Amino acid sequence: MPKGSGLTKTMKLSNELADVVGKKEASRAECIKLLWAYLKKHNLQDPENKQYFTPDKKMAKIFGEDRIRAFGMAKFL
């Protein structure tokens, strides 16, 4: 697969997503990595089951306010 296609293709991010990840452009893979870092930094993971997180106000603009599986973040991108 050529570099810069599929998951590695750099895309312009929405203002809401850019606000969370701190970049205006990123690949889907890079976004997922940055979202995981944000979850851990802000302690948003469910302490009982770390597969889940509850979005804070910034993330709620993208993912909604309900608790979701962290591995499901990619479908919102």
Phi and psi restraints in degrees (range 20) as a CNS / XPLOR table:
assign (resid 1 and name C) (resid 2 and name N)
       (resid 2 and name CA) (resid 2 and name C) 1.0 -64.6 20.0 2
assign (resid 2 and name N) (resid 2 and name CA)
       (resid 2 and name C) (resid 3 and name N) 1.0 147.0 20.0 2
assign (resid 2 and name C) (resid 3 and name N)
       (resid 3 and name CA) (resid 3 and name C) 1.0 -63.2 20.0 2
assign (resid 3 and name N) (resid 3 and name CA)
       (resid 3 and name C) (resid 4 and name N) 1.0 138.8 20.0 2
assign (resid 3 and name C) (resid 4 and name N)
       (resid 4 and name CA) (resid 4 and name C) 1.0 87.4 20.0 2
assign (resid 4 and name N) (resid 4 and name CA)
       (resid 4 and name C) (resid 5 and name N) 1.0 21.4 20.0 2
assign (resid 4 and name C) (resid 5 and name N)
       (resid 5 and name CA) (resid 5 and name C) 1.0 -129.6 20.0 2
assign (resid 5 and name N) (resid 5 and name CA)
       (resid 5 and name C) (resid 6 and name N) 1.0 162.7 20.0 2
assign (resid 5 and name C) (resid 6 and name N)
       (resid 6 and name CA) (resid 6 and name C) 1.0 63.6 20.0 2
assign (resid 6 and name N) (resid 6 and name CA)
       (resid 6 and name C) (resid 7 and name N) 1.0 -128.2 20.0 2
assign (resid 6 and name C) (resid 7 and name N)
       (resid 7 and name CA) (resid 7 and name C) 1.0 -71.0 20.0 2
assign (resid 7 and name N) (resid 7 and name CA)
       (resid 7 and name C) (resid 8 and name N) 1.0 -18.8 20.0 2
assign (resid 7 and name C) (resid 8 and name N)
       (resid 8 and name CA) (resid 8 and name C) 1.0 -96.1 20.0 2
assign (resid 8 and name N) (resid 8 and name CA)
       (resid 8 and name C) (resid 9 and name N) 1.0 -2.4 20.0 2
assign (resid 8 and name C) (resid 9 and name N)
       (resid 9 and name CA) (resid 9 and name C) 1.0 -70.3 20.0 2
assign (resid 9 and name N) (resid 9 and name CA)
       (resid 9 and name C) (resid 10 and name N) 1.0 127.8 20.0 2
assign (resid 9 and name C) (resid 10 and name N)
       (resid 10 and name CA) (resid 10 and name C) 1.0 -74.7 20.0 2
assign (resid 10 and name N) (resid 10 and name CA)
       (resid 10 and name C) (resid 11 and name N) 1.0 131.4 20.0 2
assign (resid 10 and name C) (resid 11 and name N)
       (resid 11 and name CA) (resid 11 and name C) 1.0 -124.9 20.0 2
assign (resid 11 and name N) (resid 11 and name CA)
       (resid 11 and name C) (resid 12 and name N) 1.0 154.4 20.0 2
assign (resid 11 and name C) (resid 12 and name N)
       (resid 12 and name CA) (resid 12 and name C) 1.0 -77.9 20.0 2
assign (resid 12 and name N) (resid 12 and name CA)
       (resid 12 and name C) (resid 13 and name N) 1.0 131.1 20.0 2
assign (resid 12 and name C) (resid 13 and name N)
       (resid 13 and name CA) (resid 13 and name C) 1.0 -93.5 20.0 2
assign (resid 13 and name N) (resid 13 and name CA)
       (resid 13 and name C) (resid 14 and name N) 1.0 151.9 20.0 2
assign (resid 13 and name C) (resid 14 and name N)
       (resid 14 and name CA) (resid 14 and name C) 1.0 -64.8 20.0 2
assign (resid 14 and name N) (resid 14 and name CA)
       (resid 14 and name C) (resid 15 and name N) 1.0 159.7 20.0 2
assign (resid 14 and name C) (resid 15 and name N)
       (resid 15 and name CA) (resid 15 and name C) 1.0 -59.3 20.0 2
assign (resid 15 and name N) (resid 15 and name CA)
       (resid 15 and name C) (resid 16 and name N) 1.0 -38.7 20.0 2
assign (resid 15 and name C) (resid 16 and name N)
       (resid 16 and name CA) (resid 16 and name C) 1.0 -64.9 20.0 2
assign (resid 16 and name N) (resid 16 and name CA)
       (resid 16 and name C) (resid 17 and name N) 1.0 -45.2 20.0 2
assign (resid 16 and name C) (resid 17 and name N)
       (resid 17 and name CA) (resid 17 and name C) 1.0 -69.4 20.0 2
assign (resid 17 and name N) (resid 17 and name CA)
       (resid 17 and name C) (resid 18 and name N) 1.0 -40.5 20.0 2
assign (resid 17 and name C) (resid 18 and name N)
       (resid 18 and name CA) (resid 18 and name C) 1.0 -61.0 20.0 2
assign (resid 18 and name N) (resid 18 and name CA)
       (resid 18 and name C) (resid 19 and name N) 1.0 -35.3 20.0 2
assign (resid 18 and name C) (resid 19 and name N)
       (resid 19 and name CA) (resid 19 and name C) 1.0 -64.1 20.0 2
assign (resid 19 and name N) (resid 19 and name CA)
       (resid 19 and name C) (resid 20 and name N) 1.0 -34.8 20.0 2
assign (resid 19 and name C) (resid 20 and name N)
       (resid 20 and name CA) (resid 20 and name C) 1.0 -79.2 20.0 2
assign (resid 20 and name N) (resid 20 and name CA)
       (resid 20 and name C) (resid 21 and name N) 1.0 -48.9 20.0 2
assign (resid 20 and name C) (resid 21 and name N)
       (resid 21 and name CA) (resid 21 and name C) 1.0 -86.1 20.0 2
assign (resid 21 and name N) (resid 21 and name CA)
       (resid 21 and name C) (resid 22 and name N) 1.0 -16.1 20.0 2
assign (resid 21 and name C) (resid 22 and name N)
       (resid 22 and name CA) (resid 22 and name C) 1.0 82.6 20.0 2
assign (resid 22 and name N) (resid 22 and name CA)
       (resid 22 and name C) (resid 23 and name N) 1.0 16.8 20.0 2
assign (resid 22 and name C) (resid 23 and name N)
       (resid 23 and name CA) (resid 23 and name C) 1.0 -138.4 20.0 2
assign (resid 23 and name N) (resid 23 and name CA)
       (resid 23 and name C) (resid 24 and name N) 1.0 152.0 20.0 2
assign (resid 23 and name C) (resid 24 and name N)
       (resid 24 and name CA) (resid 24 and name C) 1.0 -91.7 20.0 2
assign (resid 24 and name N) (resid 24 and name CA)
       (resid 24 and name C) (resid 25 and name N) 1.0 -21.4 20.0 2
assign (resid 24 and name C) (resid 25 and name N)
       (resid 25 and name CA) (resid 25 and name C) 1.0 -137.3 20.0 2
assign (resid 25 and name N) (resid 25 and name CA)
       (resid 25 and name C) (resid 26 and name N) 1.0 140.1 20.0 2
assign (resid 25 and name C) (resid 26 and name N)
       (resid 26 and name CA) (resid 26 and name C) 1.0 -167.6 20.0 2
assign (resid 26 and name N) (resid 26 and name CA)
       (resid 26 and name C) (resid 27 and name N) 1.0 160.5 20.0 2
assign (resid 26 and name C) (resid 27 and name N)
       (resid 27 and name CA) (resid 27 and name C) 1.0 -80.7 20.0 2
assign (resid 27 and name N) (resid 27 and name CA)
       (resid 27 and name C) (resid 28 and name N) 1.0 165.4 20.0 2
assign (resid 27 and name C) (resid 28 and name N)
       (resid 28 and name CA) (resid 28 and name C) 1.0 -60.9 20.0 2
assign (resid 28 and name N) (resid 28 and name CA)
       (resid 28 and name C) (resid 29 and name N) 1.0 -42.5 20.0 2
assign (resid 28 and name C) (resid 29 and name N)
       (resid 29 and name CA) (resid 29 and name C) 1.0 -62.0 20.0 2
assign (resid 29 and name N) (resid 29 and name CA)
       (resid 29 and name C) (resid 30 and name N) 1.0 -42.2 20.0 2
assign (resid 29 and name C) (resid 30 and name N)
       (resid 30 and name CA) (resid 30 and name C) 1.0 -66.2 20.0 2
assign (resid 30 and name N) (resid 30 and name CA)
       (resid 30 and name C) (resid 31 and name N) 1.0 -39.0 20.0 2
assign (resid 30 and name C) (resid 31 and name N)
       (resid 31 and name CA) (resid 31 and name C) 1.0 -59.9 20.0 2
assign (resid 31 and name N) (resid 31 and name CA)
       (resid 31 and name C) (resid 32 and name N) 1.0 -45.7 20.0 2
assign (resid 31 and name C) (resid 32 and name N)
       (resid 32 and name CA) (resid 32 and name C) 1.0 -60.9 20.0 2
assign (resid 32 and name N) (resid 32 and name CA)
       (resid 32 and name C) (resid 33 and name N) 1.0 -44.1 20.0 2
assign (resid 32 and name C) (resid 33 and name N)
       (resid 33 and name CA) (resid 33 and name C) 1.0 -60.6 20.0 2
assign (resid 33 and name N) (resid 33 and name CA)
       (resid 33 and name C) (resid 34 and name N) 1.0 -44.8 20.0 2
assign (resid 33 and name C) (resid 34 and name N)
       (resid 34 and name CA) (resid 34 and name C) 1.0 -68.6 20.0 2
assign (resid 34 and name N) (resid 34 and name CA)
       (resid 34 and name C) (resid 35 and name N) 1.0 -35.6 20.0 2
assign (resid 34 and name C) (resid 35 and name N)
       (resid 35 and name CA) (resid 35 and name C) 1.0 -66.2 20.0 2
assign (resid 35 and name N) (resid 35 and name CA)
       (resid 35 and name C) (resid 36 and name N) 1.0 -41.0 20.0 2
assign (resid 35 and name C) (resid 36 and name N)
       (resid 36 and name CA) (resid 36 and name C) 1.0 -61.8 20.0 2
assign (resid 36 and name N) (resid 36 and name CA)
       (resid 36 and name C) (resid 37 and name N) 1.0 -42.2 20.0 2
assign (resid 36 and name C) (resid 37 and name N)
       (resid 37 and name CA) (resid 37 and name C) 1.0 -62.1 20.0 2
assign (resid 37 and name N) (resid 37 and name CA)
       (resid 37 and name C) (resid 38 and name N) 1.0 -40.8 20.0 2
assign (resid 37 and name C) (resid 38 and name N)
       (resid 38 and name CA) (resid 38 and name C) 1.0 -63.2 20.0 2
assign (resid 38 and name N) (resid 38 and name CA)
       (resid 38 and name C) (resid 39 and name N) 1.0 -44.3 20.0 2
assign (resid 38 and name C) (resid 39 and name N)
       (resid 39 and name CA) (resid 39 and name C) 1.0 -57.4 20.0 2
assign (resid 39 and name N) (resid 39 and name CA)
       (resid 39 and name C) (resid 40 and name N) 1.0 -45.9 20.0 2
assign (resid 39 and name C) (resid 40 and name N)
       (resid 40 and name CA) (resid 40 and name C) 1.0 -71.0 20.0 2
assign (resid 40 and name N) (resid 40 and name CA)
       (resid 40 and name C) (resid 41 and name N) 1.0 -42.1 20.0 2
assign (resid 40 and name C) (resid 41 and name N)
       (resid 41 and name CA) (resid 41 and name C) 1.0 -61.3 20.0 2
assign (resid 41 and name N) (resid 41 and name CA)
       (resid 41 and name C) (resid 42 and name N) 1.0 -39.1 20.0 2
assign (resid 41 and name C) (resid 42 and name N)
       (resid 42 and name CA) (resid 42 and name C) 1.0 -97.8 20.0 2
assign (resid 42 and name N) (resid 42 and name CA)
       (resid 42 and name C) (resid 43 and name N) 1.0 9.5 20.0 2
assign (resid 42 and name C) (resid 43 and name N)
       (resid 43 and name CA) (resid 43 and name C) 1.0 52.2 20.0 2
assign (resid 43 and name N) (resid 43 and name CA)
       (resid 43 and name C) (resid 44 and name N) 1.0 51.4 20.0 2
assign (resid 43 and name C) (resid 44 and name N)
       (resid 44 and name CA) (resid 44 and name C) 1.0 -96.5 20.0 2
assign (resid 44 and name N) (resid 44 and name CA)
       (resid 44 and name C) (resid 45 and name N) 1.0 -9.7 20.0 2
assign (resid 44 and name C) (resid 45 and name N)
       (resid 45 and name CA) (resid 45 and name C) 1.0 -70.7 20.0 2
assign (resid 45 and name N) (resid 45 and name CA)
       (resid 45 and name C) (resid 46 and name N) 1.0 147.1 20.0 2
assign (resid 45 and name C) (resid 46 and name N)
       (resid 46 and name CA) (resid 46 and name C) 1.0 -67.0 20.0 2
assign (resid 46 and name N) (resid 46 and name CA)
       (resid 46 and name C) (resid 47 and name N) 1.0 122.9 20.0 2
assign (resid 46 and name C) (resid 47 and name N)
       (resid 47 and name CA) (resid 47 and name C) 1.0 -64.9 20.0 2
assign (resid 47 and name N) (resid 47 and name CA)
       (resid 47 and name C) (resid 48 and name N) 1.0 -26.4 20.0 2
assign (resid 47 and name C) (resid 48 and name N)
       (resid 48 and name CA) (resid 48 and name C) 1.0 -78.9 20.0 2
assign (resid 48 and name N) (resid 48 and name CA)
       (resid 48 and name C) (resid 49 and name N) 1.0 -37.3 20.0 2
assign (resid 48 and name C) (resid 49 and name N)
       (resid 49 and name CA) (resid 49 and name C) 1.0 -143.1 20.0 2
assign (resid 49 and name N) (resid 49 and name CA)
       (resid 49 and name C) (resid 50 and name N) 1.0 99.4 20.0 2
assign (resid 49 and name C) (resid 50 and name N)
       (resid 50 and name CA) (resid 50 and name C) 1.0 -70.1 20.0 2
assign (resid 50 and name N) (resid 50 and name CA)
       (resid 50 and name C) (resid 51 and name N) 1.0 -1.8 20.0 2
assign (resid 50 and name C) (resid 51 and name N)
       (resid 51 and name CA) (resid 51 and name C) 1.0 -71.1 20.0 2
assign (resid 51 and name N) (resid 51 and name CA)
       (resid 51 and name C) (resid 52 and name N) 1.0 -19.9 20.0 2
assign (resid 51 and name C) (resid 52 and name N)
       (resid 52 and name CA) (resid 52 and name C) 1.0 -110.8 20.0 2
assign (resid 52 and name N) (resid 52 and name CA)
       (resid 52 and name C) (resid 53 and name N) 1.0 154.4 20.0 2
assign (resid 52 and name C) (resid 53 and name N)
       (resid 53 and name CA) (resid 53 and name C) 1.0 -145.3 20.0 2
assign (resid 53 and name N) (resid 53 and name CA)
       (resid 53 and name C) (resid 54 and name N) 1.0 158.3 20.0 2
assign (resid 53 and name C) (resid 54 and name N)
       (resid 54 and name CA) (resid 54 and name C) 1.0 -110.9 20.0 2
assign (resid 54 and name N) (resid 54 and name CA)
       (resid 54 and name C) (resid 55 and name N) 1.0 117.6 20.0 2
assign (resid 54 and name C) (resid 55 and name N)
       (resid 55 and name CA) (resid 55 and name C) 1.0 -61.5 20.0 2
assign (resid 55 and name N) (resid 55 and name CA)
       (resid 55 and name C) (resid 56 and name N) 1.0 143.1 20.0 2
assign (resid 55 and name C) (resid 56 and name N)
       (resid 56 and name CA) (resid 56 and name C) 1.0 -84.6 20.0 2
assign (resid 56 and name N) (resid 56 and name CA)
       (resid 56 and name C) (resid 57 and name N) 1.0 -173.2 20.0 2
assign (resid 56 and name C) (resid 57 and name N)
       (resid 57 and name CA) (resid 57 and name C) 1.0 -60.7 20.0 2
assign (resid 57 and name N) (resid 57 and name CA)
       (resid 57 and name C) (resid 58 and name N) 1.0 -40.7 20.0 2
assign (resid 57 and name C) (resid 58 and name N)
       (resid 58 and name CA) (resid 58 and name C) 1.0 -64.0 20.0 2
assign (resid 58 and name N) (resid 58 and name CA)
       (resid 58 and name C) (resid 59 and name N) 1.0 -46.4 20.0 2
assign (resid 58 and name C) (resid 59 and name N)
       (resid 59 and name CA) (resid 59 and name C) 1.0 -73.4 20.0 2
assign (resid 59 and name N) (resid 59 and name CA)
       (resid 59 and name C) (resid 60 and name N) 1.0 -27.1 20.0 2
assign (resid 59 and name C) (resid 60 and name N)
       (resid 60 and name CA) (resid 60 and name C) 1.0 -62.2 20.0 2
assign (resid 60 and name N) (resid 60 and name CA)
       (resid 60 and name C) (resid 61 and name N) 1.0 -26.9 20.0 2
assign (resid 60 and name C) (resid 61 and name N)
       (resid 61 and name CA) (resid 61 and name C) 1.0 -64.9 20.0 2
assign (resid 61 and name N) (resid 61 and name CA)
       (resid 61 and name C) (resid 62 and name N) 1.0 -24.3 20.0 2
assign (resid 61 and name C) (resid 62 and name N)
       (resid 62 and name CA) (resid 62 and name C) 1.0 -101.1 20.0 2
assign (resid 62 and name N) (resid 62 and name CA)
       (resid 62 and name C) (resid 63 and name N) 1.0 -47.6 20.0 2
assign (resid 62 and name C) (resid 63 and name N)
       (resid 63 and name CA) (resid 63 and name C) 1.0 -103.8 20.0 2
assign (resid 63 and name N) (resid 63 and name CA)
       (resid 63 and name C) (resid 64 and name N) 1.0 -5.2 20.0 2
assign (resid 63 and name C) (resid 64 and name N)
       (resid 64 and name CA) (resid 64 and name C) 1.0 85.4 20.0 2
assign (resid 64 and name N) (resid 64 and name CA)
       (resid 64 and name C) (resid 65 and name N) 1.0 177.7 20.0 2
assign (resid 64 and name C) (resid 65 and name N)
       (resid 65 and name CA) (resid 65 and name C) 1.0 -95.7 20.0 2
assign (resid 65 and name N) (resid 65 and name CA)
       (resid 65 and name C) (resid 66 and name N) 1.0 -12.0 20.0 2
assign (resid 65 and name C) (resid 66 and name N)
       (resid 66 and name CA) (resid 66 and name C) 1.0 -80.6 20.0 2
assign (resid 66 and name N) (resid 66 and name CA)
       (resid 66 and name C) (resid 67 and name N) 1.0 154.2 20.0 2
assign (resid 66 and name C) (resid 67 and name N)
       (resid 67 and name CA) (resid 67 and name C) 1.0 -62.4 20.0 2
assign (resid 67 and name N) (resid 67 and name CA)
       (resid 67 and name C) (resid 68 and name N) 1.0 131.9 20.0 2
assign (resid 67 and name C) (resid 68 and name N)
       (resid 68 and name CA) (resid 68 and name C) 1.0 -135.3 20.0 2
assign (resid 68 and name N) (resid 68 and name CA)
       (resid 68 and name C) (resid 69 and name N) 1.0 164.5 20.0 2
assign (resid 68 and name C) (resid 69 and name N)
       (resid 69 and name CA) (resid 69 and name C) 1.0 -74.2 20.0 2
assign (resid 69 and name N) (resid 69 and name CA)
       (resid 69 and name C) (resid 70 and name N) 1.0 131.7 20.0 2
assign (resid 69 and name C) (resid 70 and name N)
       (resid 70 and name CA) (resid 70 and name C) 1.0 -63.4 20.0 2
assign (resid 70 and name N) (resid 70 and name CA)
       (resid 70 and name C) (resid 71 and name N) 1.0 -31.8 20.0 2
assign (resid 70 and name C) (resid 71 and name N)
       (resid 71 and name CA) (resid 71 and name C) 1.0 -71.6 20.0 2
assign (resid 71 and name N) (resid 71 and name CA)
       (resid 71 and name C) (resid 72 and name N) 1.0 -9.3 20.0 2
assign (resid 71 and name C) (resid 72 and name N)
       (resid 72 and name CA) (resid 72 and name C) 1.0 -90.9 20.0 2
assign (resid 72 and name N) (resid 72 and name CA)
       (resid 72 and name C) (resid 73 and name N) 1.0 0.8 20.0 2
assign (resid 72 and name C) (resid 73 and name N)
       (resid 73 and name CA) (resid 73 and name C) 1.0 -60.1 20.0 2
assign (resid 73 and name N) (resid 73 and name CA)
       (resid 73 and name C) (resid 74 and name N) 1.0 -35.2 20.0 2
assign (resid 73 and name C) (resid 74 and name N)
       (resid 74 and name CA) (resid 74 and name C) 1.0 -60.0 20.0 2
assign (resid 74 and name N) (resid 74 and name CA)
       (resid 74 and name C) (resid 75 and name N) 1.0 -32.0 20.0 2
assign (resid 74 and name C) (resid 75 and name N)
       (resid 75 and name CA) (resid 75 and name C) 1.0 -69.9 20.0 2
assign (resid 75 and name N) (resid 75 and name CA)
       (resid 75 and name C) (resid 76 and name N) 1.0 -15.0 20.0 2
assign (resid 75 and name C) (resid 76 and name N)
       (resid 76 and name CA) (resid 76 and name C) 1.0 -87.5 20.0 2
assign (resid 76 and name N) (resid 76 and name CA)
       (resid 76 and name C) (resid 77 and name N) 1.0 -11.5 20.0 2
